[in-house]
């Protein structure tokens, strides 16, 4: 069941993001690239003030199994956009449910929501340049690199607990709706 997250979901969303991006056993792990938390409950609460986070729940216990951050944006981590676009970020699917179509369904839901609610004609997202597998997945979803990028060292800080283990950029990918 898909629903909009509330602040009461912040801990569960941050736990899911850290499991998917900083844990082992997930094809989305970034542990070979970075150390530190991918999200904290405070980050999620801050995001919920400006964006929607759509969550999927399953099972008798209504367990959070996936999420995506979406809404309208005029800039991303990489750069200011030429025009407002829908946004896809914080896409997470619990490792036990990966490769079952939930990520694709959430991206499509975000696209439809942004197109209908904000009347945008494109979507935008940021992706780590070293994540060739995830870039290929997004390309299959018709998201393509724009040529715009920013070096990750301009974003991450050891003071915030982030440690880059490999050099990489963030790339801006866009999709025409």
N, C-alpha and C positions, 0 to 999 in steps of 0.2 A: 504494500500500500504506500503510495507517494503522498507526502504532506509537507507543508512548510515547517521548518524547524523554528523553535522558540529558544529563548535564553536558557530554559531548563534542559535543553539538549546539548549545551555547550561542552560539558564534560565528555559525553558519549561521542560527539563529533570529533573532538580533539583526540580522544583515545583511538578512534577509528583511523584518523589521518596518520597518527604516529605509528600504528600497526602497519598500515599500508605503505607508508613512505620511509619509515625508519626501522621497521621490523624485518624479520627474515621470513621467507616462505611466500612472499608476494612478488609477482612479476613487476610491480610498480616500486619496489624498494629502491631507495637512493643511498643505502648505507655505504656503498662503495664510493660515493661522491661527497657525502656530507655526514657530519655528526651534529647532534643537537635535535631539539624537538621540531617537528614539522608544524605543529600547532599547539597552542595552549587554550584552555577555556576562555581566557581573556581575549586572545586573538579572535576566537569564534564569536564571542559577544560583540566585539568591535565590528566584525564583518556583518553581523546581523543588523547593525544600525544603518548600513548603506546598501546591502544586497540581501537577496533571498538565499536561503540554503534549503534545498529540497532534499528530504531524506526518504529512504525506502526502509520499511520495517517488514519483518516476516516472523512467522511462528507464533506459537501460543503466548510467548512472553513479549511479543511485539518488539523484538530485538532490532536495533538499528544495524542494517547491513550495507548501506550505501548512502552516499550524499554527493551533491554538486552545488557549488556556489554560482549564482547567476543573477543577472540584472542588467541594467544599462550602465555603460561606462564611456568616459571620454578619454581615458588613459589607462594604461596597464603598467606593470613593473618596468616594461621595456621603454615605453615612450607615450607621448600624447598621440591620440588618434586623429586622423583627418576629419572624421565625423563620428558621432555617437554610434556605438555598436552594442550588441548583446555580448555578455561575457560568460565564459565557462571557466571555472576554477575549482580547486579543492575537490576534484573528482576522485572519489574513493569507493572501492568495493571491497568488502571484507574478503580476505584470501579464500575462505571456504566457499564463496559465492562468485569468484572471478571466473571469466570465460564462459559465463552463462547468459550474456546479453544485457546484464544490468547496467553496465557503464554506457553502452550504446544507447539504451533506453533513456537514461538520465540526460545524456547529451541532447538527444532528440527532444526530450521534454523541455530542456532549457531553451533550445532553439525555437520551438513552437511558442513557449511562454514569452520570450523576448519579442518575437515577431508580432504576436497578438497584443501584448500589453504595451510595448514601447514603439511598435511600428518601425523597427530597424530593418535594414536590408543586408546586414552582415553581422557575423559573430567574430569575437576575438578571444585569444587565449595566449598565455605564456607557457613555454616549455623549455626544459633544460636541454641544451644542444647535445650533450653527451648521451641523452636518452633516445637513441636511434629507434628502439623498439616502440616507444610511445609516440614518437614523431610519425613512424610508419602507420601506427594505429589511427592517429588523427588524420593522416592523409587519406586513409580508406574511408574516413568520415567526411572527406572533402575539405579539410582544413589544410592550408598550404602556407609555407614560410613566406613572409613579406620582404625579407632581406634586412629587416630592422632587428637589432639586438643590443643587449647591454651586458657588460662583463659582470659576472656574479659578485666579484669582489666589491663592486660599487653598491651592492645591496646588503650583503651579509656582513656581520660583525662578530668578531670573537667575544666582544663585550656582551653580546646578546646570547652567548652560548653556542653560536654557530661555528663550525670548523669545516672548512673546505678541504677535502682529501684529494681532489682532482680539480684542475682548472677547467672552467666551462663558462658559457654564456647563457643568457636567457634569450630565446627567440620569440618573436611575435608571429603567431599563426592566425590567419583569418579564413573565414568561409563566407561566400556570398549566399544569401538566402533566396 
